């Protein structure tokens, strides 16, 4: 019986070396072999206990040797099957990229976070339950809460001494610092996107985008709002040109911006799926497009944006952030994908980090990557790696 158990264990111990060439996830040993070894060992232990305490044989296979063959072999088979299922789940999780871990600081929040914005050392997180103002000078530290109890808070943008908060019922202004917590309704109506540049604001409501300036208790709109073919979901000023990039559910549109009015559309790129978020870096725009994945567009010529790369490996692309040509993709429950754009119109996946939880929003600022975990109600700040 002992010789039989030793032979089975030796075969199982040699198996991982034969399967190593089939592993595509780095140095991870297949769990089917590890679990098989454990199952065989447990079967051997059970057989040894039986041999030590058994009396006379009661049947054809009640002798220690026969029992040993059955328990060791059965334990190995059961462990192999359990381990194989573990390998299957692992390969599904990391089908498109190897596992990576980005280390940083985590701060638990008192709300369900939906969006993060950064202005110098000030970090604001908006979500269901209000807006949390954080200090990000050295470590993330909670400073104050604004808009507590305000319905439909979607995003917030810090502006000098004020905090502009976009909600489903209007645009509000709150003091950024101090003890006062009361805010003022600047303009009614749903706010779906918001971006600041100096004294001017781009604010979207439904299919409209207006250029405005926020005063103490109201908003002054310059010219007529621009109307688009579908709902506006995100906006970004182009600091290098007199342009704004408007992301609707169906297209990315370049719009001319004058000092006192929005101009005409300069160029556009039609999206094959619903747009959600965008990020701009130089002459490159990344677009998170839900089930359509992520698009990387070259916008050096705004009149004719071109697709540099596209990837739809994630089940759903919630948000995207650009830094030095590297694309960080918020993939919800899948985690955070890190992508590189190739020269052949495709992305190379550097890896997938799943420890951030439900990644719903991203922001790159001051050499840091800010990651919002919606389900875990947390904000992570990670120093950008030197890829």
Secondary structure as a PSIPRED ss2 file (coil, helix, strand):
# PSIPRED VFORMAT (PSIPRED V4.0)

   1 X C   1.000  0.000  0.000
   2 X H   0.000  1.000  0.000
   3 X H   0.000  1.000  0.000
   4 X H   0.000  1.000  0.000
   5 X H   0.000  1.000  0.000
   6 X H   0.000  1.000  0.000
   7 X H   0.000  1.000  0.000
   8 X H   0.000  1.000  0.000
   9 X H   0.000  1.000  0.000
  10 X H   0.000  1.000  0.000
  11 X H   0.000  1.000  0.000
  12 X H   0.000  1.000  0.000
  13 X H   0.000  1.000  0.000
  14 X H   0.000  1.000  0.000
  15 X H   0.000  1.000  0.000
  16 X H   0.000  1.000  0.000
  17 X H   0.000  1.000  0.000
  18 X H   0.000  1.000  0.000
  19 X H   0.000  1.000  0.000
  20 X H   0.000  1.000  0.000
  21 X H   0.000  1.000  0.000
  22 X H   0.000  1.000  0.000
  23 X C   1.000  0.000  0.000
  24 X C   1.000  0.000  0.000
  25 X C   1.000  0.000  0.000
  26 X C   1.000  0.000  0.000
  27 X C   1.000  0.000  0.000
  28 X C   1.000  0.000  0.000
  29 X C   1.000  0.000  0.000
  30 X C   1.000  0.000  0.000
  31 X H   0.000  1.000  0.000
  32 X H   0.000  1.000  0.000
  33 X H   0.000  1.000  0.000
  34 X H   0.000  1.000  0.000
  35 X H   0.000  1.000  0.000
  36 X H   0.000  1.000  0.000
  37 X H   0.000  1.000  0.000
  38 X H   0.000  1.000  0.000
  39 X H   0.000  1.000  0.000
  40 X H   0.000  1.000  0.000
  41 X H   0.000  1.000  0.000
  42 X H   0.000  1.000  0.000
  43 X H   0.000  1.000  0.000
  44 X H   0.000  1.000  0.000
  45 X H   0.000  1.000  0.000
  46 X H   0.000  1.000  0.000
  47 X H   0.000  1.000  0.000
  48 X H   0.000  1.000  0.000
  49 X H   0.000  1.000  0.000
  50 X H   0.000  1.000  0.000
  51 X H   0.000  1.000  0.000
  52 X H   0.000  1.000  0.000
  53 X H   0.000  1.000  0.000
  54 X C   1.000  0.000  0.000
  55 X C   1.000  0.000  0.000
  56 X C   1.000  0.000  0.000
  57 X C   1.000  0.000  0.000
  58 X C   1.000  0.000  0.000
  59 X C   1.000  0.000  0.000
  60 X C   1.000  0.000  0.000
  61 X C   1.000  0.000  0.000
  62 X C   1.000  0.000  0.000
  63 X C   1.000  0.000  0.000
  64 X H   0.000  1.000  0.000
  65 X H   0.000  1.000  0.000
  66 X H   0.000  1.000  0.000
  67 X H   0.000  1.000  0.000
  68 X H   0.000  1.000  0.000
  69 X H   0.000  1.000  0.000
  70 X H   0.000  1.000  0.000
  71 X H   0.000  1.000  0.000
  72 X H   0.000  1.000  0.000
  73 X H   0.000  1.000  0.000
  74 X H   0.000  1.000  0.000
  75 X H   0.000  1.000  0.000
  76 X H   0.000  1.000  0.000
  77 X H   0.000  1.000  0.000
  78 X H   0.000  1.000  0.000
  79 X H   0.000  1.000  0.000
  80 X H   0.000  1.000  0.000
  81 X H   0.000  1.000  0.000
  82 X H   0.000  1.000  0.000
  83 X H   0.000  1.000  0.000
  84 X H   0.000  1.000  0.000
  85 X H   0.000  1.000  0.000
  86 X H   0.000  1.000  0.000
  87 X H   0.000  1.000  0.000
  88 X H   0.000  1.000  0.000
  89 X H   0.000  1.000  0.000
  90 X H   0.000  1.000  0.000
  91 X H   0.000  1.000  0.000
  92 X H   0.000  1.000  0.000
  93 X H   0.000  1.000  0.000
  94 X C   1.000  0.000  0.000
  95 X C   1.000  0.000  0.000
  96 X C   1.000  0.000  0.000
  97 X C   1.000  0.000  0.000
  98 X C   1.000  0.000  0.000
  99 X E   0.000  0.000  1.000
 100 X C   1.000  0.000  0.000
 101 X C   1.000  0.000  0.000
 102 X C   1.000  0.000  0.000
 103 X C   1.000  0.000  0.000
 104 X C   1.000  0.000  0.000
 105 X E   0.000  0.000  1.000
 106 X E   0.000  0.000  1.000
 107 X E   0.000  0.000  1.000
 108 X E   0.000  0.000  1.000
 109 X C   1.000  0.000  0.000
 110 X C   1.000  0.000  0.000
 111 X C   1.000  0.000  0.000
 112 X E   0.000  0.000  1.000
 113 X E   0.000  0.000  1.000
 114 X E   0.000  0.000  1.000
 115 X E   0.000  0.000  1.000
 116 X E   0.000  0.000  1.000
 117 X E   0.000  0.000  1.000
 118 X E   0.000  0.000  1.000
 119 X E   0.000  0.000  1.000
 120 X C   1.000  0.000  0.000
 121 X C   1.000  0.000  0.000
 122 X E   0.000  0.000  1.000
 123 X E   0.000  0.000  1.000
 124 X E   0.000  0.000  1.000
 125 X E   0.000  0.000  1.000
 126 X E   0.000  0.000  1.000
 127 X E   0.000  0.000  1.000
 128 X E   0.000  0.000  1.000
 129 X C   1.000  0.000  0.000
 130 X E   0.000  0.000  1.000
 131 X E   0.000  0.000  1.000
 132 X E   0.000  0.000  1.000
 133 X E   0.000  0.000  1.000
 134 X E   0.000  0.000  1.000
 135 X E   0.000  0.000  1.000
 136 X C   1.000  0.000  0.000
 137 X C   1.000  0.000  0.000
 138 X C   1.000  0.000  0.000
 139 X C   1.000  0.000  0.000
 140 X C   1.000  0.000  0.000
 141 X E   0.000  0.000  1.000
 142 X E   0.000  0.000  1.000
 143 X E   0.000  0.000  1.000
 144 X E   0.000  0.000  1.000
 145 X E   0.000  0.000  1.000
 146 X E   0.000  0.000  1.000
 147 X C   1.000  0.000  0.000
 148 X C   1.000  0.000  0.000
 149 X C   1.000  0.000  0.000
 150 X C   1.000  0.000  0.000
 151 X C   1.000  0.000  0.000
 152 X C   1.000  0.000  0.000
 153 X E   0.000  0.000  1.000
 154 X E   0.000  0.000  1.000
 155 X E   0.000  0.000  1.000
 156 X E   0.000  0.000  1.000
 157 X E   0.000  0.000  1.000
 158 X E   0.000  0.000  1.000
 159 X E   0.000  0.000  1.000
 160 X C   1.000  0.000  0.000
 161 X C   1.000  0.000  0.000
 162 X E   0.000  0.000  1.000
 163 X E   0.000  0.000  1.000
 164 X E   0.000  0.000  1.000
 165 X E   0.000  0.000  1.000
 166 X E   0.000  0.000  1.000
 167 X E   0.000  0.000  1.000
 168 X C   1.000  0.000  0.000
 169 X C   1.000  0.000  0.000
 170 X E   0.000  0.000  1.000
 171 X E   0.000  0.000  1.000
 172 X E   0.000  0.000  1.000
 173 X E   0.000  0.000  1.000
 174 X E   0.000  0.000  1.000
 175 X E   0.000  0.000  1.000
 176 X C   1.000  0.000  0.000
 177 X C   1.000  0.000  0.000
 178 X C   1.000  0.000  0.000
 179 X C   1.000  0.000  0.000
 180 X C   1.000  0.000  0.000
 181 X C   1.000  0.000  0.000
 182 X C   1.000  0.000  0.000
 183 X E   0.000  0.000  1.000
 184 X E   0.000  0.000  1.000
 185 X E   0.000  0.000  1.000
 186 X E   0.000  0.000  1.000
 187 X E   0.000  0.000  1.000
 188 X E   0.000  0.000  1.000
 189 X C   1.000  0.000  0.000
 190 X C   1.000  0.000  0.000
 191 X C   1.000  0.000  0.000
 192 X C   1.000  0.000  0.000
 193 X E   0.000  0.000  1.000
 194 X E   0.000  0.000  1.000
 195 X E   0.000  0.000  1.000
 196 X E   0.000  0.000  1.000
 197 X E   0.000  0.000  1.000
 198 X C   1.000  0.000  0.000
 199 X C   1.000  0.000  0.000
 200 X E   0.000  0.000  1.000
 201 X E   0.000  0.000  1.000
 202 X E   0.000  0.000  1.000
 203 X E   0.000  0.000  1.000
 204 X E   0.000  0.000  1.000
 205 X E   0.000  0.000  1.000
 206 X C   1.000  0.000  0.000
 207 X C   1.000  0.000  0.000
 208 X E   0.000  0.000  1.000
 209 X E   0.000  0.000  1.000
 210 X E   0.000  0.000  1.000
 211 X E   0.000  0.000  1.000
 212 X E   0.000  0.000  1.000
 213 X E   0.000  0.000  1.000
 214 X E   0.000  0.000  1.000
 215 X C   1.000  0.000  0.000
 216 X C   1.000  0.000  0.000
 217 X C   1.000  0.000  0.000
 218 X C   1.000  0.000  0.000
 219 X E   0.000  0.000  1.000
 220 X E   0.000  0.000  1.000
 221 X E   0.000  0.000  1.000
 222 X E   0.000  0.000  1.000
 223 X E   0.000  0.000  1.000
 224 X E   0.000  0.000  1.000
 225 X E   0.000  0.000  1.000
 226 X E   0.000  0.000  1.000
 227 X E   0.000  0.000  1.000
 228 X C   1.000  0.000  0.000
 229 X C   1.000  0.000  0.000
 230 X C   1.000  0.000  0.000
 231 X C   1.000  0.000  0.000
 232 X E   0.000  0.000  1.000
 233 X E   0.000  0.000  1.000
 234 X E   0.000  0.000  1.000
 235 X E   0.000  0.000  1.000
 236 X E   0.000  0.000  1.000
 237 X E   0.000  0.000  1.000
 238 X E   0.000  0.000  1.000
 239 X C   1.000  0.000  0.000
 240 X C   1.000  0.000  0.000
 241 X C   1.000  0.000  0.000
 242 X C   1.000  0.000  0.000
 243 X E   0.000  0.000  1.000
 244 X E   0.000  0.000  1.000
 245 X E   0.000  0.000  1.000
 246 X E   0.000  0.000  1.000
 247 X E   0.000  0.000  1.000
 248 X E   0.000  0.000  1.000
 249 X C   1.000  0.000  0.000
 250 X C   1.000  0.000  0.000
 251 X E   0.000  0.000  1.000
 252 X E   0.000  0.000  1.000
 253 X E   0.000  0.000  1.000
 254 X E   0.000  0.000  1.000
 255 X E   0.000  0.000  1.000
 256 X E   0.000  0.000  1.000
 257 X E   0.000  0.000  1.000
 258 X C   1.000  0.000  0.000
 259 X C   1.000  0.000  0.000
 260 X C   1.000  0.000  0.000
 261 X C   1.000  0.000  0.000
 262 X E   0.000  0.000  1.000
 263 X E   0.000  0.000  1.000
 264 X E   0.000  0.000  1.000
 265 X E   0.000  0.000  1.000
 266 X E   0.000  0.000  1.000
 267 X E   0.000  0.000  1.000
 268 X E   0.000  0.000  1.000
 269 X E   0.000  0.000  1.000
 270 X E   0.000  0.000  1.000
 271 X C   1.000  0.000  0.000
 272 X C   1.000  0.000  0.000
 273 X C   1.000  0.000  0.000
 274 X C   1.000  0.000  0.000
 275 X C   1.000  0.000  0.000
 276 X C   1.000  0.000  0.000
 277 X E   0.000  0.000  1.000
 278 X E   0.000  0.000  1.000
 279 X E   0.000  0.000  1.000
 280 X E   0.000  0.000  1.000
 281 X E   0.000  0.000  1.000
 282 X C   1.000  0.000  0.000
 283 X C   1.000  0.000  0.000
 284 X E   0.000  0.000  1.000
 285 X E   0.000  0.000  1.000
 286 X E   0.000  0.000  1.000
 287 X E   0.000  0.000  1.000
 288 X E   0.000  0.000  1.000
 289 X C   1.000  0.000  0.000
 290 X E   0.000  0.000  1.000
 291 X C   1.000  0.000  0.000
 292 X C   1.000  0.000  0.000
 293 X C   1.000  0.000  0.000
 294 X E   0.000  0.000  1.000
 295 X E   0.000  0.000  1.000
 296 X E   0.000  0.000  1.000
 297 X E   0.000  0.000  1.000
 298 X E   0.000  0.000  1.000
 299 X C   1.000  0.000  0.000
 300 X C   1.000  0.000  0.000
 301 X C   1.000  0.000  0.000
 302 X H   0.000  1.000  0.000
 303 X H   0.000  1.000  0.000
 304 X H   0.000  1.000  0.000
 305 X C   1.000  0.000  0.000
 306 X E   0.000  0.000  1.000
 307 X E   0.000  0.000  1.000
 308 X E   0.000  0.000  1.000
 309 X E   0.000  0.000  1.000
 310 X E   0.000  0.000  1.000
 311 X E   0.000  0.000  1.000
 312 X C   1.000  0.000  0.000
 313 X C   1.000  0.000  0.000
 314 X C   1.000  0.000  0.000
 315 X C   1.000  0.000  0.000
 316 X C   1.000  0.000  0.000
 317 X E   0.000  0.000  1.000
 318 X C   1.000  0.000  0.000
 319 X E   0.000  0.000  1.000
 320 X E   0.000  0.000  1.000
 321 X E   0.000  0.000  1.000
 322 X E   0.000  0.000  1.000
 323 X E   0.000  0.000  1.000
 324 X C   1.000  0.000  0.000
 325 X C   1.000  0.000  0.000
 326 X E   0.000  0.000  1.000
 327 X E   0.000  0.000  1.000
 328 X E   0.000  0.000  1.000
 329 X E   0.000  0.000  1.000
 330 X E   0.000  0.000  1.000
 331 X C   1.000  0.000  0.000
 332 X E   0.000  0.000  1.000
 333 X C   1.000  0.000  0.000
 334 X C   1.000  0.000  0.000
 335 X C   1.000  0.000  0.000
 336 X E   0.000  0.000  1.000
 337 X E   0.000  0.000  1.000
 338 X E   0.000  0.000  1.000
 339 X E   0.000  0.000  1.000
 340 X E   0.000  0.000  1.000
 341 X E   0.000  0.000  1.000
 342 X C   1.000  0.000  0.000
 343 X C   1.000  0.000  0.000
 344 X C   1.000  0.000  0.000
 345 X C   1.000  0.000  0.000
 346 X C   1.000  0.000  0.000
 347 X E   0.000  0.000  1.000
 348 X E   0.000  0.000  1.000
 349 X E   0.000  0.000  1.000
 350 X E   0.000  0.000  1.000
 351 X E   0.000  0.000  1.000
 352 X E   0.000  0.000  1.000
 353 X E   0.000  0.000  1.000
 354 X C   1.000  0.000  0.000
 355 X C   1.000  0.000  0.000
 356 X C   1.000  0.000  0.000
 357 X C   1.000  0.000  0.000
 358 X C   1.000  0.000  0.000
 359 X E   0.000  0.000  1.000
 360 X E   0.000  0.000  1.000
 361 X E   0.000  0.000  1.000
 362 X E   0.000  0.000  1.000
 363 X E   0.000  0.000  1.000
 364 X E   0.000  0.000  1.000
 365 X E   0.000  0.000  1.000
 366 X C   1.000  0.000  0.000
 367 X C   1.000  0.000  0.000
 368 X E   0.000  0.000  1.000
 369 X E   0.000  0.000  1.000
 370 X E   0.000  0.000  1.000
 371 X E   0.000  0.000  1.000
 372 X E   0.000  0.000  1.000
 373 X E   0.000  0.000  1.000
 374 X C   1.000  0.000  0.000
 375 X C   1.000  0.000  0.000
 376 X C   1.000  0.000  0.000
 377 X C   1.000  0.000  0.000
 378 X E   0.000  0.000  1.000
 379 X E   0.000  0.000  1.000
 380 X E   0.000  0.000  1.000
 381 X E   0.000  0.000  1.000
 382 X E   0.000  0.000  1.000
 383 X E   0.000  0.000  1.000
 384 X C   1.000  0.000  0.000
 385 X C   1.000  0.000  0.000
 386 X C   1.000  0.000  0.000
 387 X C   1.000  0.000  0.000
